[in-house]
């Protein structure tokens, strides 16, 4: 094998290896991009769920405060009625 033939053979092999490597990198990049998009979507869903839970919690706290206020007013009314009844 002449030096020129050896050079051409090695050059061809390097070109093929480079093409395979580039293809593998492209496939990995596409796969990772899809995975990150999926994770980003899931994270967004979690953030929405957390916001909904915080909203519900605030709603329940408000309702609990109104119920406590109502019970206190009823107790005050009963205490006044008992005091006036005597």
C-alpha positions as CSV (number, residue, x, y, z in Angstrom):
1,X,0.0,0.0,0.0
2,X,1.4,3.3,-1.0
3,X,1.5,6.3,1.3
4,X,-1.2,8.0,-0.9
5,X,-3.5,5.0,-0.6
6,X,-3.0,4.8,3.1
7,X,-3.7,8.6,3.4
8,X,-6.9,8.1,1.3
9,X,-8.0,5.1,3.4
10,X,-7.4,6.9,6.7
11,X,-9.1,10.1,5.4
12,X,-12.2,8.1,4.4
13,X,-12.3,6.3,7.8
14,X,-12.0,9.6,9.6
15,X,-14.7,11.2,7.5
16,X,-17.1,8.2,8.2
17,X,-16.3,8.3,11.9
18,X,-16.9,12.0,12.0
19,X,-20.3,11.5,10.2
20,X,-21.3,8.8,12.7
21,X,-20.2,10.9,15.6
22,X,-22.1,13.9,14.3
23,X,-25.2,11.8,13.8
24,X,-25.0,10.4,17.3
25,X,-24.6,13.9,18.7
26,X,-27.6,15.2,16.8
27,X,-29.7,12.3,18.0
28,X,-28.6,12.8,21.6
29,X,-29.3,16.5,21.4
30,X,-32.8,15.8,20.0
31,X,-33.5,13.3,22.7
32,X,-32.2,15.6,25.5
33,X,-34.2,18.5,24.0
34,X,-37.4,16.4,24.2
35,X,-36.6,15.3,27.8
36,X,-36.0,18.9,28.9
37,X,-39.2,20.0,27.2
38,X,-41.1,17.3,29.0
39,X,-39.5,18.2,32.3
40,X,-40.2,21.9,31.7
41,X,-43.8,21.1,31.0
42,X,-44.1,19.0,34.2
43,X,-42.5,21.7,36.2
44,X,-45.0,24.2,34.8
45,X,-47.8,21.8,35.8
46,X,-46.4,21.5,39.3
47,X,-46.2,25.3,39.6
48,X,-49.8,25.6,38.5
49,X,-50.8,22.9,41.0
50,X,-49.0,24.7,43.8
51,X,-50.7,28.0,42.9
52,X,-54.1,26.3,42.9
53,X,-53.3,24.7,46.3
54,X,-52.2,28.0,47.8
55,X,-55.4,29.6,46.4
56,X,-57.6,26.9,48.0
57,X,-55.6,27.2,51.3
58,X,-56.2,30.9,51.3
59,X,-59.9,30.3,50.6
60,X,-60.2,27.8,53.4
61,X,-58.4,30.1,55.8
62,X,-60.8,32.9,54.8
63,X,-63.8,30.7,55.3
64,X,-62.5,29.4,58.6
65,X,-62.0,33.1,59.8
66,X,-65.6,33.9,58.8
67,X,-66.9,30.8,60.5
68,X,-65.0,31.7,63.7
69,X,-66.3,35.3,63.5
70,X,-69.8,34.0,63.1
71,X,-69.5,31.6,66.1
72,X,-68.0,34.4,68.2
73,X,-70.9,36.7,67.3
74,X,-73.5,34.0,68.1
75,X,-71.7,33.4,71.5
76,X,-71.8,37.1,72.1
77,X,-75.5,37.3,71.3
78,X,-76.2,34.4,73.6
79,X,-74.2,36.0,76.4
80,X,-76.1,39.3,76.0
81,X,-79.4,37.5,75.8
82,X,-78.6,35.5,79.0
83,X,-77.4,38.7,80.8
84,X,-80.6,40.6,79.8
85,X,-82.8,37.6,80.7
86,X,-81.6,37.6,84.3
